[in-house]
Amino acid sequence: MNKIKYVIIGLAIILVVVVTAILIYYLQNENESVEDAYNEDLEVIYGETVGDFERVITNEVVPVENEAVIFTITECINTYLRYISMQSAEAVLSLLCTEFIERNAININNLHNFVEPTTTRMEFIPIQMNLLEGYRVNTYSVYGVITEAETGRFIRFAYFIVSTDEYDITFMIEPINIERYNNINEIELQRRHDSIEENTQNRFRGANPTDEDIAILYARIFIYTALYNIEFAYEMLDQGFRETRFQSLQEYEEFIANNSNELRNLRMASYSISEENGKVRVAVVDQHGRRFNFRETAIMQFTVTFE
């Protein structure tokens, strides 16, 4: 009888070991499938092959260096601005960061205290963008200019924090008071969301920008910063060009003031993109044949010279 008892106990132990091994194997494959699905989503969203790698998530906030991501986040902001101009309070509220809503007790009745109501159709043009990567939700700080969509009229500079759920392809947004910060690097990014629940407004699509889109963006950054943030624009000038052409910020400011009407009416007639000493150079020629050269150190980080 004791032998039978020991045999039964032994079989039970073997069964437990086998079941445990099967569960471990299943969970490992499940994790790999989730990671593979995440990588496939990245390829679909941002148009790049991820390949086999181990993702390393740090607390470092870094400039975004992926042009598809820059245009995707920009479109998220433009979706938000579009609903504002449509005066769709429910839609605007559905895109706001849940933590921002809770912190300020925002609802339909007091939304106008946090989001300025307007019927003007607006367009956002990014100037700088930083990223705090997460395992599922990425968080971006964005600095740029809001313009009138039809005319390009300058409205204001703006900061936003945008969070994107890379699994569910959803986003939420928080407008930031421009007076609180001197520059984008002062905005402290934190991981505040484990996921972003989908609703009828907050899905996003990955952008696939062309070389022409990049050229237009760089020209717009140059124009709006030169006209409305002269110190920022002055620092963007190539150092050698700046020291040769303009002896001081005041001299550059006078030059821009004397040419402000031409800058406001500048239109891109042609563009070219090339590599020089391992750096990308974007050249834009306007309707009068004047050439503007943007030499990248990274995407959306460049120095400027012009004729």
Secondary structure as a PSIPRED ss2 file (coil, helix, strand):
# PSIPRED VFORMAT (PSIPRED V4.0)

   1 M C   1.000  0.000  0.000
   2 N H   0.000  1.000  0.000
   3 K H   0.000  1.000  0.000
   4 I H   0.000  1.000  0.000
   5 K H   0.000  1.000  0.000
   6 Y H   0.000  1.000  0.000
   7 V H   0.000  1.000  0.000
   8 I H   0.000  1.000  0.000
   9 I H   0.000  1.000  0.000
  10 G H   0.000  1.000  0.000
  11 L H   0.000  1.000  0.000
  12 A H   0.000  1.000  0.000
  13 I H   0.000  1.000  0.000
  14 I H   0.000  1.000  0.000
  15 L H   0.000  1.000  0.000
  16 V H   0.000  1.000  0.000
  17 V H   0.000  1.000  0.000
  18 V H   0.000  1.000  0.000
  19 V H   0.000  1.000  0.000
  20 T H   0.000  1.000  0.000
  21 A H   0.000  1.000  0.000
  22 I H   0.000  1.000  0.000
  23 L H   0.000  1.000  0.000
  24 I H   0.000  1.000  0.000
  25 Y H   0.000  1.000  0.000
  26 Y H   0.000  1.000  0.000
  27 L H   0.000  1.000  0.000
  28 Q H   0.000  1.000  0.000
  29 N H   0.000  1.000  0.000
  30 E H   0.000  1.000  0.000
  31 N H   0.000  1.000  0.000
  32 E H   0.000  1.000  0.000
  33 S H   0.000  1.000  0.000
  34 V H   0.000  1.000  0.000
  35 E H   0.000  1.000  0.000
  36 D H   0.000  1.000  0.000
  37 A H   0.000  1.000  0.000
  38 Y H   0.000  1.000  0.000
  39 N H   0.000  1.000  0.000
  40 E H   0.000  1.000  0.000
  41 D H   0.000  1.000  0.000
  42 L H   0.000  1.000  0.000
  43 E H   0.000  1.000  0.000
  44 V H   0.000  1.000  0.000
  45 I H   0.000  1.000  0.000
  46 Y H   0.000  1.000  0.000
  47 G C   1.000  0.000  0.000
  48 E C   1.000  0.000  0.000
  49 T C   1.000  0.000  0.000
  50 V C   1.000  0.000  0.000
  51 G C   1.000  0.000  0.000
  52 D C   1.000  0.000  0.000
  53 F C   1.000  0.000  0.000
  54 E C   1.000  0.000  0.000
  55 R C   1.000  0.000  0.000
  56 V C   1.000  0.000  0.000
  57 I C   1.000  0.000  0.000
  58 T C   1.000  0.000  0.000
  59 N C   1.000  0.000  0.000
  60 E C   1.000  0.000  0.000
  61 V C   1.000  0.000  0.000
  62 V E   0.000  0.000  1.000
  63 P E   0.000  0.000  1.000
  64 V C   1.000  0.000  0.000
  65 E C   1.000  0.000  0.000
  66 N C   1.000  0.000  0.000
  67 E H   0.000  1.000  0.000
  68 A H   0.000  1.000  0.000
  69 V H   0.000  1.000  0.000
  70 I H   0.000  1.000  0.000
  71 F H   0.000  1.000  0.000
  72 T H   0.000  1.000  0.000
  73 I H   0.000  1.000  0.000
  74 T H   0.000  1.000  0.000
  75 E H   0.000  1.000  0.000
  76 C H   0.000  1.000  0.000
  77 I H   0.000  1.000  0.000
  78 N H   0.000  1.000  0.000
  79 T H   0.000  1.000  0.000
  80 Y H   0.000  1.000  0.000
  81 L H   0.000  1.000  0.000
  82 R H   0.000  1.000  0.000
  83 Y H   0.000  1.000  0.000
  84 I H   0.000  1.000  0.000
  85 S H   0.000  1.000  0.000
  86 M C   1.000  0.000  0.000
  87 Q C   1.000  0.000  0.000
  88 S C   1.000  0.000  0.000
  89 A H   0.000  1.000  0.000
  90 E H   0.000  1.000  0.000
  91 A H   0.000  1.000  0.000
  92 V H   0.000  1.000  0.000
  93 L H   0.000  1.000  0.000
  94 S H   0.000  1.000  0.000
  95 L H   0.000  1.000  0.000
  96 L E   0.000  0.000  1.000
  97 C C   1.000  0.000  0.000
  98 T H   0.000  1.000  0.000
  99 E H   0.000  1.000  0.000
 100 F H   0.000  1.000  0.000
 101 I H   0.000  1.000  0.000
 102 E H   0.000  1.000  0.000
 103 R H   0.000  1.000  0.000
 104 N H   0.000  1.000  0.000
 105 A C   1.000  0.000  0.000
 106 I C   1.000  0.000  0.000
 107 N C   1.000  0.000  0.000
 108 I C   1.000  0.000  0.000
 109 N C   1.000  0.000  0.000
 110 N C   1.000  0.000  0.000
 111 L H   0.000  1.000  0.000
 112 H H   0.000  1.000  0.000
 113 N H   0.000  1.000  0.000
 114 F C   1.000  0.000  0.000
 115 V C   1.000  0.000  0.000
 116 E C   1.000  0.000  0.000
 117 P C   1.000  0.000  0.000
 118 T C   1.000  0.000  0.000
 119 T C   1.000  0.000  0.000
 120 T C   1.000  0.000  0.000
 121 R C   1.000  0.000  0.000
 122 M E   0.000  0.000  1.000
 123 E E   0.000  0.000  1.000
 124 F E   0.000  0.000  1.000
 125 I E   0.000  0.000  1.000
 126 P E   0.000  0.000  1.000
 127 I E   0.000  0.000  1.000
 128 Q E   0.000  0.000  1.000
 129 M E   0.000  0.000  1.000
 130 N E   0.000  0.000  1.000
 131 L E   0.000  0.000  1.000
 132 L E   0.000  0.000  1.000
 133 E C   1.000  0.000  0.000
 134 G C   1.000  0.000  0.000
 135 Y C   1.000  0.000  0.000
 136 R C   1.000  0.000  0.000
 137 V E   0.000  0.000  1.000
 138 N E   0.000  0.000  1.000
 139 T E   0.000  0.000  1.000
 140 Y E   0.000  0.000  1.000
 141 S E   0.000  0.000  1.000
 142 V E   0.000  0.000  1.000
 143 Y E   0.000  0.000  1.000
 144 G E   0.000  0.000  1.000
 145 V E   0.000  0.000  1.000
 146 I E   0.000  0.000  1.000
 147 T E   0.000  0.000  1.000
 148 E E   0.000  0.000  1.000
 149 A C   1.000  0.000  0.000
 150 E C   1.000  0.000  0.000
 151 T C   1.000  0.000  0.000
 152 G C   1.000  0.000  0.000
 153 R C   1.000  0.000  0.000
 154 F E   0.000  0.000  1.000
 155 I E   0.000  0.000  1.000
 156 R E   0.000  0.000  1.000
 157 F E   0.000  0.000  1.000
 158 A E   0.000  0.000  1.000
 159 Y E   0.000  0.000  1.000
 160 F E   0.000  0.000  1.000
 161 I E   0.000  0.000  1.000
 162 V E   0.000  0.000  1.000
 163 S E   0.000  0.000  1.000
 164 T E   0.000  0.000  1.000
 165 D E   0.000  0.000  1.000
 166 E C   1.000  0.000  0.000
 167 Y C   1.000  0.000  0.000
 168 D C   1.000  0.000  0.000
 169 I C   1.000  0.000  0.000
 170 T E   0.000  0.000  1.000
 171 F E   0.000  0.000  1.000
 172 M E   0.000  0.000  1.000
 173 I E   0.000  0.000  1.000
 174 E E   0.000  0.000  1.000
 175 P E   0.000  0.000  1.000
 176 I E   0.000  0.000  1.000
 177 N C   1.000  0.000  0.000
 178 I H   0.000  1.000  0.000
 179 E H   0.000  1.000  0.000
 180 R H   0.000  1.000  0.000
 181 Y C   1.000  0.000  0.000
 182 N C   1.000  0.000  0.000
 183 N C   1.000  0.000  0.000
 184 I H   0.000  1.000  0.000
 185 N H   0.000  1.000  0.000
 186 E H   0.000  1.000  0.000
 187 I C   1.000  0.000  0.000
 188 E C   1.000  0.000  0.000
 189 L C   1.000  0.000  0.000
 190 Q C   1.000  0.000  0.000
 191 R C   1.000  0.000  0.000
 192 R C   1.000  0.000  0.000
 193 H C   1.000  0.000  0.000
 194 D C   1.000  0.000  0.000
 195 S C   1.000  0.000  0.000
 196 I C   1.000  0.000  0.000
 197 E C   1.000  0.000  0.000
 198 E C   1.000  0.000  0.000
 199 N C   1.000  0.000  0.000
 200 T C   1.000  0.000  0.000
 201 Q C   1.000  0.000  0.000
 202 N C   1.000  0.000  0.000
 203 R E   0.000  0.000  1.000
 204 F C   1.000  0.000  0.000
 205 R C   1.000  0.000  0.000
 206 G C   1.000  0.000  0.000
 207 A C   1.000  0.000  0.000
 208 N C   1.000  0.000  0.000
 209 P C   1.000  0.000  0.000
 210 T C   1.000  0.000  0.000
 211 D H   0.000  1.000  0.000
 212 E H   0.000  1.000  0.000
 213 D H   0.000  1.000  0.000
 214 I H   0.000  1.000  0.000
 215 A H   0.000  1.000  0.000
 216 I H   0.000  1.000  0.000
 217 L H   0.000  1.000  0.000
 218 Y H   0.000  1.000  0.000
 219 A H   0.000  1.000  0.000
 220 R H   0.000  1.000  0.000
 221 I H   0.000  1.000  0.000
 222 F H   0.000  1.000  0.000
 223 I H   0.000  1.000  0.000
 224 Y H   0.000  1.000  0.000
 225 T H   0.000  1.000  0.000
 226 A H   0.000  1.000  0.000
 227 L H   0.000  1.000  0.000
 228 Y H   0.000  1.000  0.000
 229 N C   1.000  0.000  0.000
 230 I H   0.000  1.000  0.000
 231 E H   0.000  1.000  0.000
 232 F H   0.000  1.000  0.000
 233 A H   0.000  1.000  0.000
 234 Y H   0.000  1.000  0.000
 235 E H   0.000  1.000  0.000
 236 M H   0.000  1.000  0.000
 237 L E   0.000  0.000  1.000
 238 D C   1.000  0.000  0.000
 239 Q H   0.000  1.000  0.000
 240 G H   0.000  1.000  0.000
 241 F H   0.000  1.000  0.000
 242 R H   0.000  1.000  0.000
 243 E H   0.000  1.000  0.000
 244 T H   0.000  1.000  0.000
 245 R H   0.000  1.000  0.000
 246 F C   1.000  0.000  0.000
 247 Q C   1.000  0.000  0.000
 248 S C   1.000  0.000  0.000
 249 L H   0.000  1.000  0.000
 250 Q H   0.000  1.000  0.000
 251 E H   0.000  1.000  0.000
 252 Y H   0.000  1.000  0.000
 253 E H   0.000  1.000  0.000
 254 E H   0.000  1.000  0.000
 255 F H   0.000  1.000  0.000
 256 I H   0.000  1.000  0.000
 257 A H   0.000  1.000  0.000
 258 N H   0.000  1.000  0.000
 259 N C   1.000  0.000  0.000
 260 S H   0.000  1.000  0.000
 261 N H   0.000  1.000  0.000
 262 E H   0.000  1.000  0.000
 263 L H   0.000  1.000  0.000
 264 R H   0.000  1.000  0.000
 265 N C   1.000  0.000  0.000
 266 L C   1.000  0.000  0.000
 267 R C   1.000  0.000  0.000
 268 M E   0.000  0.000  1.000
 269 A E   0.000  0.000  1.000
 270 S E   0.000  0.000  1.000
 271 Y E   0.000  0.000  1.000
 272 S E   0.000  0.000  1.000
 273 I E   0.000  0.000  1.000
 274 S E   0.000  0.000  1.000
 275 E E   0.000  0.000  1.000
 276 E E   0.000  0.000  1.000
 277 N C   1.000  0.000  0.000
 278 G C   1.000  0.000  0.000
 279 K E   0.000  0.000  1.000
 280 V E   0.000  0.000  1.000
 281 R E   0.000  0.000  1.000
 282 V E   0.000  0.000  1.000
 283 A E   0.000  0.000  1.000
 284 V E   0.000  0.000  1.000
 285 V E   0.000  0.000  1.000
 286 D E   0.000  0.000  1.000
 287 Q C   1.000  0.000  0.000
 288 H C   1.000  0.000  0.000
 289 G C   1.000  0.000  0.000
 290 R C   1.000  0.000  0.000
 291 R E   0.000  0.000  1.000
 292 F E   0.000  0.000  1.000
 293 N E   0.000  0.000  1.000
 294 F E   0.000  0.000  1.000
 295 R E   0.000  0.000  1.000
 296 E E   0.000  0.000  1.000
 297 T E   0.000  0.000  1.000
 298 A E   0.000  0.000  1.000
 299 I C   1.000  0.000  0.000
 300 M C   1.000  0.000  0.000
 301 Q E   0.000  0.000  1.000
 302 F E   0.000  0.000  1.000
 303 T E   0.000  0.000  1.000
 304 V E   0.000  0.000  1.000
 305 T E   0.000  0.000  1.000
 306 F E   0.000  0.000  1.000
 307 E C   1.000  0.000  0.000
